[in-house]
Amino acid sequence: MPQQEEPPGGFVPHEGRDASPPRRSSSSFRRMFKTFAGMIKNQRDILVNHERERKNNKKLRDNQKRMYTAMQLQPPLSPISPELEAAEIPSLDLMIESFQGMDFGQYDHLGK
């Protein structure tokens, strides 16, 4: 029987399998960092959604007050409040950088 020549790298694809070489599993540190970055991204998404809801609620309240005033209903509602200041939500990169300088030494015993 003729022998199958091995391609460079020593990987021989089998029938029905992907011809790309197997991936190395990422290091535990890389997985931990990706998980941590994902948690920060989720927190930022929550902050962005909270700000969006706050603006939408203000628009709704202001419209209700305008209608109530136009219909001259009693008792009158409080006047429309001034525009809200936009909350400053840091970028994802800034949020990640803010955690890089923290000391997580209190968790060192968990790695042993």
C-alpha positions as CSV (number, residue, x, y, z in Angstrom):
1,M,0.0,0.0,0.0
2,P,1.3,3.5,-0.8
3,Q,1.9,5.6,2.2
4,Q,0.1,8.9,2.6
5,E,2.5,11.8,2.6
6,E,2.2,14.0,5.6
7,P,1.6,17.7,4.9
8,P,3.9,20.2,6.6
9,G,3.1,20.6,10.3
10,G,2.4,16.9,10.8
11,F,-1.4,17.2,10.6
12,V,-3.2,14.6,8.5
13,P,-6.9,15.4,7.8
14,H,-9.3,12.5,8.1
15,E,-12.4,12.0,6.0
16,G,-15.4,14.0,7.1
17,R,-13.3,16.3,9.2
18,D,-12.2,19.9,8.8
19,A,-8.9,20.1,7.0
20,S,-7.6,22.9,9.2
21,P,-5.3,22.0,12.1
22,P,-6.8,21.7,15.5
23,R,-6.9,24.9,17.5
24,R,-5.0,25.3,20.7
25,S,-7.3,25.8,23.7
26,S,-6.9,29.3,25.0
27,S,-5.0,29.8,28.3
28,S,-7.0,30.0,31.5
29,F,-5.8,33.6,31.9
30,R,-7.2,34.5,28.4
31,R,-10.5,32.8,29.2
32,M,-10.7,34.7,32.5
33,F,-9.9,38.0,30.8
34,K,-12.5,37.4,28.1
35,T,-15.1,36.6,30.8
36,F,-14.1,39.7,32.8
37,A,-14.3,41.9,29.7
38,G,-17.7,40.4,28.9
39,M,-19.0,41.3,32.4
40,I,-17.8,44.9,32.0
41,K,-19.4,45.1,28.5
42,N,-22.7,43.8,30.0
43,Q,-22.4,46.4,32.8
44,R,-21.9,49.2,30.2
45,D,-24.8,47.9,28.1
46,I,-27.0,48.2,31.3
47,L,-25.8,51.8,31.8
48,V,-26.6,52.7,28.2
49,N,-30.0,51.1,28.4
50,H,-30.7,52.8,31.7
51,E,-29.8,56.2,30.2
52,R,-32.0,55.5,27.1
53,E,-35.0,54.6,29.4
54,R,-34.5,57.7,31.5
55,K,-34.7,59.9,28.4
56,N,-37.7,58.1,27.1
57,N,-39.5,58.4,30.4
58,K,-38.9,62.1,30.5
59,K,-40.3,62.6,27.0
60,L,-43.4,60.6,28.0
61,R,-43.9,62.7,31.3
62,D,-43.4,65.9,29.4
63,N,-45.9,64.9,26.7
64,Q,-48.4,64.0,29.5
65,K,-48.0,67.4,31.1
66,R,-48.4,69.2,27.8
67,M,-51.7,67.3,27.1
68,Y,-52.9,67.9,30.7
69,T,-52.2,71.6,30.4
70,A,-53.8,71.9,26.9
71,M,-57.0,70.3,28.2
72,Q,-56.9,72.6,31.2
73,L,-57.5,69.7,33.6
74,Q,-57.6,70.4,37.4
75,P,-55.5,70.2,39.5
76,P,-52.6,71.3,37.3
77,L,-49.5,69.1,37.0
78,S,-46.1,70.4,38.0
79,P,-44.4,72.3,35.2
80,I,-42.1,70.6,32.7
81,S,-38.7,70.1,34.2
82,P,-35.5,71.3,32.3
83,E,-33.6,69.0,30.1
84,L,-31.7,66.2,31.8
85,E,-28.0,66.3,31.7
86,A,-26.6,63.4,29.7
87,A,-24.9,60.9,31.9
88,E,-21.3,60.3,31.0
89,I,-20.9,56.6,30.3
90,P,-17.2,55.6,29.8
91,S,-16.2,53.6,26.8
92,L,-15.6,49.9,27.2
93,D,-11.8,50.4,26.9
94,L,-11.8,52.9,29.7
95,M,-13.9,50.6,31.9
96,I,-11.4,47.8,31.4
97,E,-8.4,50.0,32.0
98,S,-9.9,51.2,35.3
99,F,-9.8,47.6,36.6
100,Q,-6.2,46.9,35.5
101,G,-4.7,48.9,38.3
102,M,-6.7,47.1,41.0
103,D,-5.1,44.7,43.5
104,F,-6.8,41.4,43.4
105,G,-4.4,39.9,46.0
106,Q,-7.3,38.9,48.2
107,Y,-8.2,36.2,45.7
108,D,-4.7,34.7,45.5
109,H,-5.6,31.8,47.9
110,L,-8.2,30.6,45.3
111,G,-5.5,29.9,42.7
112,K,-3.6,27.5,44.9
